[in-house]
Structures are given as structure tokens and as C-alpha cells.
Amino acid sequence: MAIVAVNARNQFRGKIKEIILGSVVSEVDVETPAGIVTSVITTRSVKELDLQVGTEVLAFVKSTEVSIAKL
């Protein structure tokens, strides 16, 4: 399957560094040139996509809010 078009502008190509499986949701860490991007997705999706450490993926970031805290 090839991706033809996506409306998310923030895309990061990388490889899966770690997967922490949970019973319902899992954390997937993707190592990109910009740093680590962590996604929380359903464990079912991890299995259906056959995600494994070392798999090359695209991480799409689409956010409606960014919070800032003063240090």
C-alpha cells in the first residue's frame, strides 16, 4: 500500500525504537532526525499494522492546541 496524499503537514520519517504494549493502548517510540516522537495508539493497531522495532514509519503530528509553561 502506498500513501498518495495526507493533509497533515508535520510528518517525520523514522524507525520504531521501542514499543510498550498495553492491554488496550500501546506506546510507540519513533526515532526521527528531529528526535523521538511518541505515539499512543491502540494495541490492536500495533498488531494490524505489524509494527515492530526497526520498522520504518511516518509519524504524522496534527494538533489543535499547544500549551506552554513558564520555567
C-alpha positions as CSV (number, residue, x, y, z in Angstrom):
1,M,0.0,0.0,0.0
2,A,1.3,3.5,-0.9
3,I,0.3,6.7,0.7
4,V,-1.0,9.0,-2.1
5,A,-1.8,12.2,-0.1
6,V,-2.1,13.3,3.6
7,N,-3.3,16.6,4.9
8,A,-1.0,16.6,8.0
9,R,1.8,19.0,7.4
10,N,4.1,17.8,10.2
11,Q,5.5,14.5,9.1
12,F,8.5,12.8,10.5
13,R,10.1,9.8,8.9
14,G,11.9,7.4,11.3
15,K,12.3,3.9,12.6
16,I,10.5,2.4,15.6
17,K,12.9,2.4,18.6
18,E,10.6,0.9,21.2
19,I,7.1,-0.5,21.6
20,I,5.5,-0.7,25.1
21,L,2.5,-3.0,24.7
22,G,-0.6,-2.5,26.9
23,S,-3.8,-4.4,27.1
24,V,-5.8,-1.7,25.2
25,V,-3.3,1.0,24.2
26,S,0.4,0.9,23.5
27,E,3.3,3.5,23.3
28,V,5.3,3.5,20.1
29,D,8.6,5.5,20.1
30,V,9.8,6.6,16.7
31,E,13.4,7.8,16.3
32,T,13.5,10.7,13.8
33,P,16.2,13.2,12.8
34,A,14.2,15.7,14.9
35,G,14.3,13.4,18.0
36,I,12.0,10.8,19.5
37,V,8.3,11.1,18.6
38,T,6.0,9.0,20.9
39,S,2.6,7.9,19.8
40,V,-0.1,6.3,21.9
41,I,-2.2,4.0,19.7
42,T,-4.5,1.0,20.2
43,T,-2.7,-2.3,20.7
44,R,-5.0,-3.6,18.0
45,S,-3.5,-1.1,15.5
46,V,0.0,-2.1,16.5
47,K,-0.8,-5.7,15.7
48,E,-2.8,-5.0,12.5
49,L,0.0,-2.8,11.1
50,D,2.5,-5.4,12.2
51,L,4.7,-2.7,13.9
52,Q,8.0,-3.9,15.2
53,V,11.2,-2.4,16.5
54,G,13.2,-1.3,13.4
55,T,10.1,-0.8,11.2
56,E,10.4,2.3,9.1
57,V,7.3,4.5,9.5
58,L,5.9,8.0,9.1
59,A,4.8,9.8,12.2
60,F,2.1,12.4,11.5
61,V,1.5,15.2,14.0
62,K,-1.7,17.2,13.9
63,S,-2.5,19.2,17.0
64,T,-5.2,21.7,17.8
65,E,-3.5,23.0,21.0
66,V,0.0,23.6,22.3
67,S,0.4,24.6,26.0
68,I,3.4,26.5,27.4
69,A,4.6,26.7,31.0
70,K,6.9,29.4,32.3
71,L,10.1,28.0,33.9
